Amino acid sequence: MRIGMIGGGGVGQTLGAALIAKGHEVVIGIRNPSAEELAKPRAQAEPLAEWVAKTGGKVGTFAEAAASGEVVFNVTQGAHSLEALQAAGAANLSGKVLIDVANPLDFSAGMPPFLNPAFTGATSLGEQIQAAFPEAKVVKAFNTVAAAVMVTPGLIPGDHDLFVSGNDGAAKEAVKDIARGFGWTSFADLGDLVGARAQEAVLPVWVRLWMTGGTHLVNLKVVRA
Ligand SMILES: NC(=O)c1ccc[n+]([C@@H]2O[C@H](COP(=O)([O-])OP(=O)(O)OC[C@H]3O[C@@H](n4cnc5c(N)ncnc54)[C@H](OP(=O)(O)O)[C@@H]3O)[C@@H](O)[C@H]2O)c1
């Protein structure tokens, strides 16, 4: 499958490399895909030129990545996701599964980050993306685990859940299939995209678990009677 990866940080690079290893074609989109920009060190990720050399993937603009993908991931900083996706172009997202991995976290006060109020209450980043791109099939997924765990859930022993929500049942199943390809076996399906409010609200809990437990290899498991 052809995958458009909107964002070239640690998450985009990790998901992209894992998808390429499974035989998919990946184009990562960033704002300015110049040779100089690709050579630059990135926060908590390698220079994209190294990612290209290692994986055989491609890097282009947000619009080029979105246009190339049959499925598109949003792996941009949550506060900037709407503008990044506008640059990607509504026509390039129309009719496609758009997997929203982003979290609207505000690090302006340091650690721990807090949820940006513009995306809380009776809304969420996932819902705002769906409202801005009504022709895309937005599925919120992968946002509640660390990048390494997204593609290798076995890094955490035992049974644990991947949260998903979205308005289109078939799109959600397609995303679960991608996740199964990474080894995920257990899903906490929160229903339609209103579930994105809950998925994004997991982050303050997840960050505290990380800080107090001393490892980012941590996730949640839903248990019912
Ligand atoms: N890190 C994790 O393990 C993890 C886990 C779960 C969810 N997430 C979420 O996944 C997303 C990606 O995480 P990351 O660590 O890979 O992010 P990142 O490196 O901080 O940024 C990813 C992308 O955001 C774009 N971006 C930043 N500012 C922008 C702006 N003003 N306008 C347009 N685009 C902008 C960057 O574009 P340029 O390349 O052009 O600079 C970059 O490609 C975040 O929303 C994060 O909360 C992260």
The ligand as an SDF file (V2000), in Angstrom:
LIG
                    3D

 48 52  0  0  0  0  0  0  0  0999 V2000
    6.6180   10.8740   20.4860 N   0  0  0  0  0  0  0  0  0  0  0  0
    5.7970    9.8810   20.7170 C   0  0  0  0  0  0  0  0  0  0  0  0
    6.2050    8.7740   21.1110 O   0  0  0  0  0  0  0  0  0  0  0  0
    4.3160   10.0870   20.4800 C   0  0  0  0  0  0  0  0  0  0  0  0
    3.4120    9.1130   20.8870 C   0  0  0  0  0  0  0  0  0  0  0  0
    2.0520    9.2830   20.6040 C   0  0  0  0  0  0  0  0  0  0  0  0
    1.6270   10.4120   19.9150 C   0  0  0  0  0  0  0  0  0  0  0  0
    2.5280   11.3600   19.5620 N   0  0  0  0  0  0  0  0  0  0  0  0
    2.0590   12.5310   18.8030 C   0  0  0  0  0  0  0  0  0  0  0  0
    2.4890   12.3410   17.4610 O   0  0  0  0  0  0  0  0  0  0  0  0
    2.7450   13.6070   16.8490 C   0  0  0  0  0  0  0  0  0  0  0  0
    4.1390   13.5810   16.2470 C   0  0  0  0  0  0  0  0  0  0  0  0
    5.1000   13.4520   17.2720 O   0  0  0  0  0  0  0  0  0  0  0  0
    6.6650   13.7660   16.9510 P   0  0  0  0  0  0  0  0  0  0  0  0
    7.3940   13.6360   18.2240 O   0  0  0  0  0  0  0  0  0  0  0  0
    7.0720   12.9800   15.7680 O   0  0  0  0  0  0  0  0  0  0  0  0
    6.5110   15.3150   16.5590 O   0  0  0  0  0  0  0  0  0  0  0  0
    7.5470   16.4590   16.1650 P   0  0  0  0  0  0  0  0  0  0  0  0
    8.8560   15.8780   15.7990 O   0  0  0  0  0  0  0  0  0  0  0  0
    7.5440   17.4430   17.2720 O   0  0  0  0  0  0  0  0  0  0  0  0
    6.8300   17.1520   14.8940 O   0  0  0  0  0  0  0  0  0  0  0  0
    6.2940   16.4160   13.8380 C   0  0  0  0  0  0  0  0  0  0  0  0
    5.9750   17.3350   12.6840 C   0  0  0  0  0  0  0  0  0  0  0  0
    5.2150   18.4850   13.0880 O   0  0  0  0  0  0  0  0  0  0  0  0
    5.4680   19.4830   12.1160 C   0  0  0  0  0  0  0  0  0  0  0  0
    5.2520   20.8470   12.6030 N   0  0  0  0  0  0  0  0  0  0  0  0
    5.7890   21.4260   13.7020 C   0  0  0  0  0  0  0  0  0  0  0  0
    5.4150   22.7290   13.7660 N   0  0  0  0  0  0  0  0  0  0  0  0
    4.6490   22.9730   12.6670 C   0  0  0  0  0  0  0  0  0  0  0  0
    3.9870   24.1270   12.1620 C   0  0  0  0  0  0  0  0  0  0  0  0
    4.0370   25.3060   12.7930 N   0  0  0  0  0  0  0  0  0  0  0  0
    3.2710   23.9890   11.0190 N   0  0  0  0  0  0  0  0  0  0  0  0
    3.2290   22.8120   10.3680 C   0  0  0  0  0  0  0  0  0  0  0  0
    3.8490   21.6810   10.7970 N   0  0  0  0  0  0  0  0  0  0  0  0
    4.5580   21.7670   11.9290 C   0  0  0  0  0  0  0  0  0  0  0  0
    6.9430   19.3100   11.7850 C   0  0  0  0  0  0  0  0  0  0  0  0
    7.1550   19.8090   10.4840 O   0  0  0  0  0  0  0  0  0  0  0  0
    8.6440   20.0560    9.9250 P   0  0  0  0  0  0  0  0  0  0  0  0
    9.1840   18.6770    9.6980 O   0  0  0  0  0  0  0  0  0  0  0  0
    8.4260   20.8210    8.6940 O   0  0  0  0  0  0  0  0  0  0  0  0
    9.4000   20.7880   10.9980 O   0  0  0  0  0  0  0  0  0  0  0  0
    7.2010   17.8340   11.9430 C   0  0  0  0  0  0  0  0  0  0  0  0
    7.3080   17.1660   10.7130 O   0  0  0  0  0  0  0  0  0  0  0  0
    2.5540   14.6640   17.9430 C   0  0  0  0  0  0  0  0  0  0  0  0
    1.2640   15.2190   17.8220 O   0  0  0  0  0  0  0  0  0  0  0  0
    2.6710   13.8550   19.2370 C   0  0  0  0  0  0  0  0  0  0  0  0
    1.9200   14.4380   20.2990 O   0  0  0  0  0  0  0  0  0  0  0  0
    3.8670   11.2380   19.8390 C   0  0  0  0  0  0  0  0  0  0  0  0
  1  2  1  0
  2  3  2  0
  2  4  1  0
  4  5  1  0
  4 48  2  0
  5  6  2  0
  6  7  1  0
  7  8  2  0
  8  9  1  0
  8 48  1  0
  9 10  1  0
  9 46  1  0
 10 11  1  0
 11 12  1  0
 11 44  1  0
 12 13  1  0
 13 14  1  0
 14 15  2  0
 14 16  1  0
 14 17  1  0
 17 18  1  0
 18 19  2  0
 18 20  1  0
 18 21  1  0
 21 22  1  0
 22 23  1  0
 23 24  1  0
 23 42  1  0
 24 25  1  0
 25 26  1  0
 25 36  1  0
 26 27  1  0
 26 35  1  0
 27 28  2  0
 28 29  1  0
 29 30  1  0
 29 35  2  0
 30 31  1  0
 30 32  2  0
 32 33  1  0
 33 34  2  0
 34 35  1  0
 36 37  1  0
 36 42  1  0
 37 38  1  0
 38 39  2  0
 38 40  1  0
 38 41  1  0
 42 43  1  0
 44 45  1  0
 44 46  1  0
 46 47  1  0
M  CHG  2   8   1  16  -1
M  END
$$$$
